[in-house]
């Protein structure tokens, strides 16, 4: 039996990973699992803003996220997952799946400042982001203060890795990625 696909989409906040992951999900005909959306569902259930959540809330959301990935793979369901995976925080969680799946890592690449500007623009436009995620940079921007560009360290996993320039569209394109990852012309 073939192993399911696990397509991991990551990048710094504002790099376009969520939009790319949604496009891949449609083009690849695979479900999309977003760590942020798992957290948002958790916050809805608790009925508290990010600032009011228990300290372990992010860890709980992450555990649910990785448990769900594991369950899908065990049941032979190919999946696209998306989060701002940082190597030092997420590497072991991501690596646990490389023997269970045909895993590919897609890292959205963009200039730090452009990603930061997109992140702030999104947060200023969407007040729900602060409620669900407590974005400190957006909070500072609302007060007219300059938020620093946060450090991002992409995960390093020994699986096929693709870097996607998301500055203006996608390079390589979604169709090229489909061909490279799924060998699907």
C-alpha positions as CSV (number, residue, x, y, z in Angstrom):
1,X,0.0,0.0,0.0
2,X,1.2,3.5,-0.8
3,X,1.9,5.9,1.9
4,X,-0.3,9.0,2.1
5,X,1.1,12.4,1.2
6,X,1.9,14.9,3.9
7,X,2.5,18.4,2.4
8,X,3.8,20.7,5.0
9,X,3.5,24.4,4.1
10,X,5.3,26.9,6.3
11,X,7.0,30.3,6.4
12,X,7.1,33.3,8.5
13,X,3.9,35.2,9.4
14,X,2.8,37.2,6.4
15,X,4.7,35.1,3.9
16,X,1.5,33.8,2.1
17,X,1.5,30.3,3.5
18,X,-2.2,30.1,4.3
19,X,-3.2,31.4,0.8
20,X,-0.7,29.0,-0.8
21,X,-2.0,26.1,1.3
22,X,-5.6,26.8,0.3
23,X,-4.6,26.8,-3.4
24,X,-2.7,23.6,-3.0
25,X,-5.6,22.0,-1.2
26,X,-7.9,22.8,-4.2
27,X,-5.4,21.8,-6.9
28,X,-4.2,18.6,-5.2
29,X,-7.7,17.6,-4.0
30,X,-6.5,17.1,-0.4
31,X,-7.9,18.4,2.9
32,X,-6.1,21.3,4.5
33,X,-5.4,21.4,8.2
34,X,-4.3,24.7,9.7
35,X,-2.8,25.1,13.1
36,X,-4.3,28.6,13.5
37,X,-7.8,27.3,12.6
38,X,-7.4,24.6,15.2
39,X,-6.6,27.2,17.8
40,X,-9.5,29.4,16.7
41,X,-11.9,26.5,17.2
42,X,-10.4,26.0,20.6
43,X,-10.8,29.7,21.5
44,X,-14.4,29.6,20.3
45,X,-15.1,26.7,22.6
46,X,-13.5,28.3,25.7
47,X,-15.2,31.6,24.9
48,X,-12.1,33.6,25.9
49,X,-9.7,35.9,24.0
50,X,-6.1,34.8,23.5
51,X,-5.1,37.1,26.4
52,X,-7.5,35.3,28.8
53,X,-6.5,31.8,27.8
54,X,-4.7,29.5,30.2
55,X,-0.9,29.5,29.6
56,X,-1.0,26.0,28.1
57,X,-3.6,26.9,25.4
58,X,-1.1,27.1,22.5
59,X,0.4,23.8,23.5
60,X,-3.0,22.2,23.7
61,X,-3.9,23.6,20.2
62,X,-0.6,22.3,18.8
63,X,-1.1,18.8,20.4
64,X,-4.6,18.6,18.8
65,X,-3.0,19.7,15.5
66,X,-0.3,17.0,15.5
67,X,-2.7,14.3,16.9
68,X,-5.0,15.1,14.0
69,X,-2.2,14.8,11.4
70,X,-1.2,11.5,12.9
71,X,-4.8,10.2,12.8
72,X,-5.3,11.2,9.2
73,X,-2.0,9.5,8.2
74,X,-2.8,6.3,10.1
75,X,-6.0,6.1,8.2
76,X,-4.2,6.7,4.8
77,X,-5.6,10.2,4.3
78,X,-3.2,12.5,2.4
79,X,-3.2,16.0,3.9
80,X,-1.8,19.5,3.5
81,X,-0.9,21.1,6.8
82,X,0.0,24.7,7.4
83,X,1.6,26.6,10.2
84,X,4.5,28.9,11.0
85,X,6.6,26.0,11.9
86,X,9.8,27.1,13.6
87,X,12.7,24.6,13.6
88,X,13.5,24.7,17.3
89,X,9.8,24.4,18.4
90,X,8.3,22.1,15.7
91,X,11.1,19.9,14.2
92,X,10.5,16.8,16.3
93,X,6.7,17.1,15.9
94,X,7.1,17.3,12.1
95,X,9.9,14.7,11.8
96,X,7.7,12.0,13.5
97,X,5.7,11.7,10.3
98,X,8.4,11.3,7.7
99,X,8.3,7.5,7.9
100,X,4.5,7.4,7.8
101,X,4.0,9.6,4.7
102,X,5.4,10.8,1.5
103,X,6.4,14.1,3.1
104,X,7.3,17.3,1.3
105,X,8.2,20.6,3.0
106,X,7.2,23.8,1.2
107,X,8.8,26.9,2.7
108,X,7.3,30.3,1.6
109,X,10.2,32.7,1.0
110,X,9.7,36.5,1.0
111,X,11.7,39.4,2.1
112,X,11.4,39.8,5.9
113,X,10.1,43.4,5.7
114,X,7.4,42.6,3.1
115,X,6.2,39.6,5.2
116,X,6.1,41.9,8.2
117,X,4.2,44.6,6.4
118,X,1.7,41.9,5.1
119,X,1.3,40.5,8.6
120,X,0.6,43.9,10.1
121,X,-1.8,44.9,7.3
122,X,-3.7,41.7,7.8
123,X,-3.9,42.2,11.6
124,X,-5.0,45.8,11.3
125,X,-7.7,44.8,8.9
126,X,-8.9,41.8,10.8
127,X,-9.6,42.5,14.5
128,X,-10.4,38.9,15.1
129,X,-6.7,38.0,14.7
130,X,-5.9,39.7,18.0
131,X,-8.8,38.0,19.8
132,X,-7.8,34.6,18.6
133,X,-4.0,34.9,18.5
134,X,-2.9,37.9,20.5
135,X,-0.6,39.4,17.8
136,X,1.7,41.8,19.8
137,X,3.1,43.4,16.7
138,X,-0.4,44.4,15.5
139,X,-1.2,45.7,19.0
140,X,1.9,47.9,18.8
141,X,1.0,49.1,15.3
142,X,-2.5,50.1,16.5
143,X,-0.7,52.3,19.1
144,X,1.5,53.8,16.4
145,X,4.6,52.0,17.6
146,X,7.1,50.1,15.4
147,X,7.0,46.4,15.8
148,X,10.2,44.5,15.1
149,X,10.5,41.9,12.5
150,X,10.3,38.6,14.4
151,X,13.0,36.0,13.9
152,X,11.9,33.0,11.9
153,X,13.9,29.7,11.5
154,X,12.4,27.4,8.9
155,X,12.3,23.7,9.9
156,X,15.0,21.5,8.6
157,X,13.7,18.0,7.9
158,X,15.4,15.4,5.7
159,X,12.5,15.3,3.1
160,X,12.1,16.9,-0.3
161,X,12.0,20.6,0.4
162,X,10.7,23.3,-2.0
163,X,11.2,27.1,-1.6
164,X,8.3,29.1,-3.0
165,X,8.8,32.8,-3.7
166,X,5.5,34.4,-2.7
167,X,6.4,38.0,-3.4
168,X,4.0,38.3,-6.4
169,X,2.2,35.0,-7.0
170,X,4.0,31.7,-6.6
171,X,7.3,30.6,-8.1
172,X,7.2,27.8,-8.7
173,X,3.5,27.8,-9.6
174,X,1.0,25.5,-7.9
175,X,0.8,23.5,-11.1
176,X,4.6,23.1,-11.2
177,X,4.5,22.0,-7.5
178,X,1.8,19.5,-8.3
179,X,4.0,18.0,-11.0
180,X,7.1,18.0,-8.8
181,X,5.4,16.6,-5.6
182,X,2.7,14.3,-7.0
183,X,4.4,13.5,-10.4
184,X,1.1,14.7,-11.8
185,X,1.3,16.4,-15.2
